Amino acid sequence: MTYTYQKNDNDDYLCLTCKYTCQNQNTMHYHYKTHAEKKEHKCTKCSKEFISKQALEKHNISKHDAPTEVYSCTKCDFQNSAKGNCRIHYVRIHYKKEVDKILERCDEGFKCLVCKNTFKGATSYYYHAFDCLNLDKS
């Protein structure tokens, strides 16, 4: 589903349904999903439905004491129920020197010197750096 994003006078994203506001488009994207009729992720144990895979994982951990899937780092014993968190860990911990060489801090946040993209937060920059460094998880 495609969402329309609107900003208010404070440059915050504004939900057109309930007037919720936030600073990040990604946050608004997931907020919009709370208004959606169909939830895309269903618990196999109790059939409860969720708007995101992460919400389902949290549910499984808190209600059923186990994540549905666990991702592991190929270089150490780090594990997480979110694949993206494993990717960020992998880059941030095991390729710190390489990542620092292509990182430039700027007024907008973090700039990748390879592709020139700018990221507001470190997390999104580290997730992105995996691709610009052409890393192989093996």
C-alpha positions as CSV (number, residue, x, y, z in Angstrom):
1,M,0.0,0.0,0.0
2,T,1.2,3.5,-0.8
3,Y,0.9,6.2,1.8
4,T,0.7,9.9,1.4
5,Y,2.8,11.9,3.8
6,Q,2.0,15.4,4.9
7,K,4.0,17.7,7.2
8,N,2.7,20.4,9.5
9,D,4.1,23.9,10.2
10,N,6.7,22.4,12.6
11,D,8.1,20.2,9.8
12,D,6.7,17.1,11.6
13,Y,4.9,14.3,9.7
14,L,1.1,14.5,10.4
15,C,-1.3,11.5,10.3
16,L,-4.3,12.5,8.2
17,T,-6.5,10.0,10.2
18,C,-5.9,10.9,13.8
19,K,-3.6,13.9,13.8
20,Y,-0.6,12.0,15.4
21,T,2.7,13.7,14.6
22,C,6.3,12.5,14.5
23,Q,9.6,13.6,13.1
24,N,10.5,10.6,10.9
25,Q,8.8,9.4,7.8
26,N,9.6,5.8,8.7
27,T,7.8,6.2,12.1
28,M,4.8,7.6,10.3
29,H,4.8,4.7,7.8
30,Y,4.4,2.2,10.7
31,H,1.9,4.5,12.4
32,Y,-0.3,4.5,9.2
33,K,-0.2,0.7,9.4
34,T,-2.0,0.8,12.7
35,H,-5.0,2.3,10.8
36,A,-4.9,-0.5,8.2
37,E,-7.7,-3.1,8.2
38,K,-5.4,-6.0,7.3
39,K,-2.5,-6.9,9.5
40,E,0.2,-8.8,7.5
41,H,1.9,-10.8,10.3
42,K,0.0,-13.6,12.2
43,C,1.1,-15.5,15.2
44,T,1.1,-19.2,14.5
45,K,0.5,-20.0,18.2
46,C,-2.6,-17.9,19.0
47,S,-3.6,-16.3,15.6
48,K,-3.2,-12.7,16.8
49,E,-2.3,-10.4,13.9
50,F,0.3,-7.6,13.8
51,I,1.2,-4.8,11.6
52,S,5.0,-5.6,11.5
53,K,7.3,-8.5,11.8
54,Q,9.0,-6.8,14.8
55,A,5.7,-6.5,16.6
56,L,5.1,-10.2,16.1
57,E,8.5,-11.0,17.4
58,K,8.0,-8.9,20.5
59,H,4.6,-10.7,21.0
60,N,6.2,-14.1,20.7
61,I,9.0,-13.3,23.2
62,S,6.6,-11.8,25.7
63,K,3.6,-14.2,25.4
64,H,5.1,-17.4,24.1
65,D,8.7,-17.0,25.4
66,A,10.4,-17.6,22.1
67,P,11.0,-15.6,18.9
68,T,9.7,-17.1,15.7
69,E,13.2,-16.8,14.2
70,V,16.6,-15.9,15.5
71,Y,19.4,-14.4,13.3
72,S,23.0,-15.0,14.2
73,C,26.2,-13.1,13.4
74,T,28.6,-15.2,11.3
75,K,31.6,-13.8,13.1
76,C,30.7,-13.9,16.8
77,D,27.9,-15.2,19.1
78,F,25.6,-12.2,18.6
79,Q,21.9,-13.1,18.0
80,N,18.8,-11.1,17.5
81,S,15.2,-11.7,16.4
82,A,15.5,-8.9,13.8
83,K,17.6,-9.5,10.8
84,G,18.3,-5.8,10.4
85,N,19.8,-5.6,13.9
86,C,22.2,-8.4,13.0
87,R,23.2,-6.6,9.8
88,I,23.8,-3.3,11.8
89,H,25.8,-5.2,14.4
90,Y,27.9,-7.0,11.7
91,V,28.9,-3.7,10.1
92,R,29.3,-1.6,13.3
93,I,31.4,-4.2,15.2
94,H,33.3,-6.3,12.6
95,Y,33.9,-3.6,9.9
96,K,34.3,-0.5,12.1
97,K,37.5,0.7,10.4
98,E,36.1,0.3,6.9
99,V,32.9,2.0,7.8
100,D,34.7,4.9,9.5
101,K,36.7,5.5,6.3
102,I,33.5,6.1,4.3
103,L,31.6,8.1,7.0
104,E,31.4,11.9,7.2
105,R,29.5,13.6,9.9
106,C,27.6,16.6,8.6
107,D,24.8,19.1,9.6
108,E,22.2,16.7,8.2
109,G,23.6,13.7,10.1
110,F,25.8,11.0,8.5
111,K,27.0,11.1,4.9
112,C,28.3,8.1,2.9
113,L,31.4,9.1,1.0
114,V,30.9,6.2,-1.5
115,C,27.4,7.1,-2.8
116,K,27.0,10.6,-1.3
117,N,23.7,9.7,0.4
118,T,22.9,11.4,3.8
119,F,21.2,9.7,6.7
120,K,19.7,11.4,9.7
121,G,20.6,8.6,12.2
122,A,23.6,6.4,12.8
123,T,21.4,3.2,12.6
124,S,20.2,3.9,9.1
125,Y,23.8,4.8,8.0
126,Y,25.2,1.6,9.4
127,Y,22.5,-0.5,7.8
128,H,23.2,1.3,4.5
129,A,27.1,0.9,4.8
130,F,26.8,-2.9,4.3
131,D,25.8,-2.3,0.7
132,C,28.4,0.4,-0.1
133,L,31.2,-1.7,1.4
134,N,29.9,-4.7,-0.7
135,L,30.2,-6.9,2.4
136,D,29.6,-10.6,2.3
137,K,28.2,-12.1,5.5
138,S,30.2,-15.3,5.1
